[in-house]
């Protein structure tokens, strides 16, 4: 019996496929704008998480002080 041949090219990931479609469908300016918008969304989420954590720390500090 002979071993199955090894595939020489890697199967593209879903991300790679989506980026390839994006390249075909969108101009570079639209791509940049979309990526900038997504970066802003991620940064907003990070700041919201930081605010929640800061609020919890302050609430614990107040609770400890009044106990």
Secondary structure, 3 states (H helix, E strand, C coil): CCCCCCCCCCCCCHHHHHHHHHHHHCCHHHHHHHHHHHHHHHHHHHHHHHHHHHHHHHHHHHHHHHC
